[in-house]
Amino acid sequence: VEAKITDLLSKMTLEEKIGQVNQLSIEFATGSEVAKNLKLEDMVKSGQVGSFLNTQNMEYKMKLQKIAMTQSRLKIPLLFALDVIHGYKLVFPIPLAQSCSWDLMAIENAERIAADM
């Protein structure tokens, strides 16, 4: 595995390495602006983006992944994620913030609810 990684890194340009750590939010903002008016397909093809947040549109994700795997120079798969603070369908404070409340029962209830979702 290390040999493959070393080989891949040796083939990557500086721009492609930077692109791999570039993450764009597609459908809604969670801190920075939503990727509007960007030519996302072209960015994927040229290795300018490595991951996307906040799209639940499976057809679009598949389209972008196909571009990455067939049209980009190095064929590095994209990562897709949702920017969820705590829980998938619910939003609770992060564990550090919960601990500041010193309310162990509320923390336990939040964890139970998140686990059930």
C-alpha positions as CSV (number, residue, x, y, z in Angstrom):
1,V,0.0,0.0,0.0
2,E,2.8,2.4,0.9
3,A,4.5,1.8,-2.5
4,K,1.2,2.6,-4.3
5,I,0.7,5.8,-2.3
6,T,4.3,6.9,-2.9
7,D,3.9,6.1,-6.6
8,L,0.7,8.1,-6.8
9,L,2.1,11.1,-4.9
10,S,5.1,11.2,-7.2
11,K,2.8,11.4,-10.2
12,M,0.7,14.2,-8.8
13,T,1.2,17.8,-9.6
14,L,1.1,20.4,-6.8
15,E,-2.3,21.5,-8.1
16,E,-3.6,18.0,-7.9
17,K,-2.4,17.6,-4.4
18,I,-4.1,20.8,-3.4
19,G,-7.2,19.6,-5.3
20,Q,-7.4,16.5,-3.2
21,V,-7.8,18.6,0.0
22,N,-10.4,20.9,-1.7
23,Q,-13.9,20.1,-0.4
24,L,-16.9,21.9,-1.8
25,S,-20.4,22.1,-0.4
26,I,-22.9,21.6,-3.2
27,E,-26.6,22.0,-2.1
28,F,-26.5,24.0,1.1
29,A,-23.9,26.0,3.1
30,T,-22.6,24.9,6.5
31,G,-20.0,27.5,7.1
32,S,-18.7,28.7,3.8
33,E,-20.7,29.5,0.7
34,V,-22.3,26.9,-1.5
35,A,-20.4,26.0,-4.6
36,K,-22.5,28.2,-7.0
37,N,-21.6,29.0,-10.6
38,L,-18.6,26.6,-10.5
39,K,-18.1,24.2,-13.3
40,L,-17.9,21.2,-11.0
41,E,-17.6,18.6,-13.7
42,D,-14.6,20.5,-15.1
43,M,-13.1,20.8,-11.7
44,V,-13.4,17.1,-11.1
45,K,-11.9,16.3,-14.5
46,S,-8.9,18.5,-13.8
47,G,-8.3,17.3,-10.3
48,Q,-9.2,20.6,-8.6
49,V,-11.6,19.0,-6.0
50,G,-11.3,15.8,-4.0
51,S,-14.5,15.7,-2.0
52,F,-18.0,17.2,-1.8
53,L,-20.3,17.9,1.1
54,N,-24.1,18.1,1.3
55,T,-25.5,16.5,-1.7
56,Q,-28.1,13.8,-1.4
57,N,-28.7,13.7,-5.1
58,M,-27.4,10.2,-5.9
59,E,-27.6,10.6,-9.7
60,Y,-25.4,13.7,-9.5
61,K,-22.9,12.1,-7.2
62,M,-22.7,9.1,-9.6
63,K,-22.1,11.5,-12.5
64,L,-19.3,13.3,-10.7
65,Q,-17.7,10.0,-9.5
66,K,-17.9,8.6,-13.1
67,I,-16.1,11.7,-14.3
68,A,-13.4,11.3,-11.6
69,M,-12.9,7.6,-12.4
70,T,-12.9,7.8,-16.2
71,Q,-11.9,11.4,-17.3
72,S,-9.5,12.6,-14.6
73,R,-5.8,12.1,-15.2
74,L,-5.1,10.0,-12.1
75,K,-8.6,8.3,-11.6
76,I,-8.8,9.1,-7.9
77,P,-12.3,8.5,-6.5
78,L,-14.2,11.4,-4.9
79,L,-15.4,11.4,-1.3
80,F,-18.9,12.4,-0.5
81,A,-20.2,13.4,2.9
82,L,-22.8,15.3,4.8
83,D,-21.7,18.0,7.2
84,V,-23.6,16.7,10.2
85,I,-22.6,18.0,13.6
86,H,-24.0,15.0,15.6
87,G,-26.5,12.5,14.2
88,Y,-27.7,11.9,10.7
89,K,-31.3,13.1,10.9
90,L,-31.0,15.2,14.1
91,V,-28.5,17.8,15.2
92,F,-27.2,17.8,18.8
93,P,-24.3,19.7,20.1
94,I,-20.9,18.0,19.6
95,P,-19.8,15.9,22.6
96,L,-17.4,18.6,23.8
97,A,-20.3,21.1,24.0
98,Q,-22.5,18.5,25.7
99,S,-19.9,17.9,28.3
100,C,-19.9,21.6,29.3
101,S,-23.5,21.2,30.3
102,W,-22.7,18.7,33.1
103,D,-26.2,17.3,32.4
104,L,-25.4,13.6,32.2
105,M,-29.0,12.7,31.7
106,A,-29.5,15.1,28.8
107,I,-26.3,13.8,27.2
108,E,-27.4,10.2,27.6
109,N,-30.8,11.0,26.1
110,A,-29.3,12.8,23.1
111,E,-27.0,9.8,22.5
112,R,-29.9,7.4,22.7
113,I,-32.0,9.4,20.3
114,A,-29.2,9.8,17.8
115,A,-28.5,6.0,18.0
116,D,-32.1,5.2,17.3
117,M,-32.3,7.4,14.2
